[in-house]
Amino acid sequence: MSNESMLMQLEKLKKEIDQAKIDKATAEGRLDSLMKQLKTDYGLSSIAEAEKELTKLTEEINGNQKKVDGLFAELKTKFEW
């Protein structure tokens, strides 16, 4: 392999590394922004807290849906739909 070929490969790798650094910084900035939004909008400080809150809210929704379904069935029976 010639020196010129090796130099071209090294330059290509350097560009790829530089792009990876840019991509990493962009991703870290997005993550930081989303974590701030999570704190501002929902008062949650971590992904773990958000997952717990999601589980709690999902259970609450499911419970409310069961209540609505039961009340609807009661209305259907009461008013003979």
C-alpha positions as CSV (number, residue, x, y, z in Angstrom):
1,M,0.0,0.0,0.0
2,S,1.4,3.4,-0.9
3,N,1.9,6.3,1.4
4,E,-0.7,8.3,-0.6
5,S,-3.3,5.5,-0.2
6,M,-2.6,5.3,3.5
7,L,-2.8,9.0,3.8
8,M,-6.2,9.1,2.0
9,Q,-7.5,6.3,4.3
10,L,-6.3,8.2,7.4
11,E,-8.0,11.4,6.2
12,K,-11.2,9.5,5.5
13,L,-11.1,8.1,9.1
14,K,-10.4,11.5,10.5
15,K,-13.5,12.9,8.7
16,E,-15.6,10.0,10.1
17,I,-14.3,10.5,13.6
18,D,-15.0,14.3,13.4
19,Q,-18.6,13.6,12.1
20,A,-19.1,11.1,14.9
21,K,-18.0,13.7,17.4
22,I,-20.5,16.2,15.9
23,D,-23.3,13.6,16.0
24,K,-22.5,12.7,19.6
25,A,-22.6,16.4,20.7
26,T,-25.9,16.8,18.8
27,A,-27.4,13.8,20.5
28,E,-26.2,14.9,23.9
29,G,-27.8,18.3,23.3
30,R,-31.1,16.8,22.4
31,L,-31.0,14.5,25.4
32,D,-30.3,17.5,27.7
33,S,-33.2,19.4,26.1
34,L,-35.6,16.5,26.5
35,M,-34.6,16.0,30.1
36,K,-35.2,19.6,30.9
37,Q,-38.6,19.4,29.2
38,L,-39.4,16.3,31.2
39,K,-38.6,18.2,34.4
40,T,-40.5,21.3,33.3
41,D,-43.6,19.7,31.9
42,Y,-44.0,16.8,34.3
43,G,-41.7,17.4,37.3
44,L,-39.8,14.2,36.6
45,S,-36.0,14.1,36.9
46,S,-35.1,10.8,35.2
47,I,-36.2,8.2,32.7
48,A,-36.9,5.8,35.7
49,E,-39.3,8.3,37.2
50,A,-41.0,8.7,33.9
51,E,-41.4,5.0,33.5
52,K,-42.9,4.7,36.9
53,E,-45.3,7.5,36.2
54,L,-46.3,6.0,32.9
55,T,-47.0,2.7,34.6
56,K,-49.1,4.4,37.2
57,L,-51.1,6.5,34.7
58,T,-51.6,3.4,32.5
59,E,-53.1,1.5,35.4
60,E,-55.3,4.5,36.3
61,I,-56.6,4.7,32.7
62,N,-57.3,1.0,32.7
63,G,-59.2,1.3,35.9
64,N,-61.2,4.2,34.7
65,Q,-62.0,2.4,31.5
66,K,-63.3,-0.6,33.4
67,K,-65.5,1.8,35.5
68,V,-66.8,3.5,32.3
69,D,-67.5,0.1,30.7
70,G,-69.4,-1.1,33.8
71,L,-71.5,2.1,34.0
72,F,-72.3,1.9,30.3
73,A,-73.4,-1.7,30.7
74,E,-75.6,-0.6,33.6
75,L,-77.2,2.1,31.5
76,K,-77.8,-0.3,28.7
77,T,-79.6,-2.6,31.1
78,K,-81.4,0.1,32.9
79,F,-82.8,1.7,29.7
80,E,-83.0,-1.4,27.6
81,W,-80.8,-0.4,24.7
